[in-house]
Amino acid sequence: MKLTLRVWRQKNAGADGAMSTYEVDGISQDMSFLEMLDTLNEELILKGEDPVAFDHDCREGICGACSLVINGDAHGPERTTTCQLHMRSFDDGDTIDIEPWRASAFPVVKDLVVDRSAFDRIIQAGGYITAPTGAAPEAHATPVPKPDADFAFEHAECIGCGACVAACPNGSAMLFTSAKVNHLNVLPQGSPERETRVLDMVGQMDDEGFGGCTLTGECATACPKGIPLPSIAAMNKEWLRANRKAAKR
């Protein structure tokens, strides 16, 4: 395959960026999208040019590090992570636009790499449980109803990639935050911090400068792990309940 790539290049957060055009040839349909970028970078290095910086780690759709907007879609045309997107999703002769996540809370570090430490600070605000130290508890000591376990597992699938923020026209992080709140709040192990968790995590999310949620649904459509839109409503209920209790104290 021969492709035309229009790639966002930006030296740092303070510099102006622009789209640069590159031609790549000999691309196999069996390559992943990141392998195609590796090929481009090899050619740039041989020419003595600066390779394109992009984020990646496991390349198995697990870590959430890869973060590209491809032809206007977070992670590209398939509902998967960028690293699991293959070039068979494109046609010979295509022009592909490649950009970083676009959100004020995700400043560009260089080229296609953005700083997603805002997500880390949201997790630090309440994404944990209080547990005594010592030996692991007996597995059946705390029964968990299967619907609750299924709900928790569904939300624990979130890999924190940020596609929800990139896809949202408001740059909202509500889907990410709701996934992290809900998967702990529904379990008995998360009960001690249930109220403070949702208040602290939502408060930190707002402090980070993410946009407000208007339930457009783009976040759930872009999520490679299928976190459902009703997750946000579930967290809103938790937040209202906790806020009312806090107001009465």
Secondary structure as UniProt FT lines:
FT   STRAND          3..9
FT   TURN            13..14
FT   STRAND          18..24
FT   TURN            29..30
FT   HELIX           33..46
FT   TURN            47..48
FT   STRAND          69..70
FT   TURN            71..72
FT   STRAND          73..74
FT   HELIX           82..84
FT   HELIX           87..89
FT   TURN            92..93
FT   STRAND          95..99
FT   TURN            104..105
FT   STRAND          108..110
FT   TURN            111..112
FT   STRAND          113..114
FT   HELIX           117..126
FT   TURN            139..140
FT   HELIX           146..156
FT   HELIX           163..167
FT   TURN            169..170
FT   HELIX           174..185
FT   HELIX           188..193
FT   HELIX           194..207
FT   TURN            208..209
FT   HELIX           218..222
FT   TURN            224..225
FT   HELIX           230..248
//
